[in-house]
């Protein structure tokens, strides 16, 4: 047991399994560390440190892409040259005073819904991962992406309540859709994050191995259901 720095709670240290390391090796070079950490249920710093110890690096293709979130460079015509002095240095209030500029400025104290690109609560969109999301909050203290929630998750929570810790709601195999009318409770299921990782890893296996993994998963679930039934009776 180890104590988190700065907090009174004690946490059990989670060791990395071979399956997690294999999944990290596959995903880390091409994906955001934060996205991987979310799926693993671990802090992003822990994922980064483990990847660093394993010698994993982001690919040049990923770092140069818009998906990396980095500012793209290369247009030297518009870059500020070292040694140049800005024309407005020392001139207080020299920018943003033109009437055309002021009309489009976001005034302090305005509500989020007054913004030109504002989307109201209840709006839907398709996220970068291809899932339909619905806006659920206008709370400006929450990171923008957290103001949206997957519709498939909302459908499950409406029927079952809050999602247990360490679990995630996903579409059943072959049932993913972005049609809101088709996202129903029979199309989604609750699984552990460990199971999600196993499923993602399974996609890279040969077809014959995939079938064995799926069969093992089904047998394990059947056994667990039987034991649970016997324990209740």
ChimeraX attribute file (.defattr): number of C-alpha atoms within 10 A of each C-alpha:
attribute: neighborCount
match mode: 1-to-1
recipient: residues
	/A:1	7
	/A:2	9
	/A:3	12
	/A:4	11
	/A:5	8
	/A:6	6
	/A:7	7
	/A:8	8
	/A:9	9
	/A:10	11
	/A:11	10
	/A:12	9
	/A:13	9
	/A:14	7
	/A:15	7
	/A:16	10
	/A:17	9
	/A:18	9
	/A:19	13
	/A:20	16
	/A:21	15
	/A:22	11
	/A:23	18
	/A:24	24
	/A:25	16
	/A:26	14
	/A:27	17
	/A:28	19
	/A:29	18
	/A:30	17
	/A:31	17
	/A:32	17
	/A:33	20
	/A:34	15
	/A:35	13
	/A:36	19
	/A:37	17
	/A:38	13
	/A:39	16
	/A:40	19
	/A:41	16
	/A:42	13
	/A:43	13
	/A:44	17
	/A:45	12
	/A:46	12
	/A:47	21
	/A:48	19
	/A:49	12
	/A:50	15
	/A:51	19
	/A:52	11
	/A:53	8
	/A:54	12
	/A:55	9
	/A:56	17
	/A:57	13
	/A:58	16
	/A:59	12
	/A:60	10
	/A:61	12
	/A:62	16
	/A:63	18
	/A:64	14
	/A:65	12
	/A:66	11
	/A:67	13
	/A:68	15
	/A:69	11
	/A:70	11
	/A:71	9
	/A:72	11
	/A:73	9
	/A:74	7
	/A:75	7
	/A:76	8
	/A:77	7
	/A:78	8
	/A:79	9
	/A:80	10
	/A:81	9
	/A:82	6
	/A:83	6
	/A:84	7
	/A:85	9
	/A:86	8
	/A:87	8
	/A:88	10
	/A:89	8
	/A:90	8
	/A:91	8
	/A:92	7
	/A:93	8
	/A:94	11
	/A:95	9
	/A:96	12
	/A:97	10
	/A:98	9
	/A:99	8
	/A:100	9
	/A:101	10
	/A:102	11
	/A:103	11
	/A:104	11
	/A:105	10
	/A:106	13
	/A:107	11
	/A:108	6
	/A:109	6
	/A:110	9
	/A:111	11
	/A:112	15
	/A:113	12
	/A:114	11
	/A:115	13
	/A:116	9
	/A:117	8
	/A:118	10
	/A:119	15
	/A:120	14
	/A:121	14
	/A:122	12
	/A:123	11
	/A:124	18
	/A:125	18
	/A:126	12
	/A:127	14
	/A:128	8
	/A:129	6
	/A:130	11
	/A:131	18
	/A:132	21
	/A:133	22
	/A:134	22
	/A:135	20
	/A:136	17
	/A:137	15
	/A:138	17
	/A:139	11
	/A:140	10
	/A:141	7
	/A:142	10
	/A:143	9
	/A:144	12
	/A:145	9
	/A:146	11
	/A:147	17
	/A:148	21
	/A:149	19
	/A:150	19
	/A:151	21
	/A:152	26
	/A:153	21
	/A:154	20
	/A:155	19
	/A:156	22
	/A:157	14
	/A:158	10
	/A:159	9
	/A:160	10
	/A:161	10
	/A:162	11
	/A:163	15
	/A:164	10
	/A:165	9
	/A:166	12
	/A:167	16
	/A:168	17
	/A:169	20
	/A:170	18
	/A:171	19
	/A:172	12
	/A:173	10
	/A:174	7
	/A:175	12
	/A:176	17
	/A:177	15
	/A:178	15
	/A:179	10
	/A:180	14
	/A:181	7
	/A:182	13
	/A:183	21
	/A:184	13
	/A:185	17
	/A:186	12
	/A:187	18
	/A:188	19
	/A:189	15
	/A:190	17
	/A:191	15
	/A:192	16
	/A:193	18
	/A:194	17
	/A:195	14
	/A:196	18
	/A:197	16
	/A:198	16
	/A:199	15
	/A:200	12
	/A:201	18
	/A:202	17
	/A:203	10
	/A:204	11
	/A:205	12
	/A:206	9
	/A:207	11
	/A:208	8
	/A:209	12
	/A:210	16
	/A:211	13
	/A:212	11
	/A:213	16
	/A:214	13
	/A:215	12
	/A:216	12
	/A:217	13
	/A:218	12
	/A:219	12
	/A:220	12
	/A:221	12
	/A:222	12
	/A:223	11
	/A:224	12
	/A:225	12
	/A:226	12
	/A:227	11
	/A:228	11
	/A:229	10
	/A:230	9
	/A:231	8
	/A:232	7
	/A:233	5
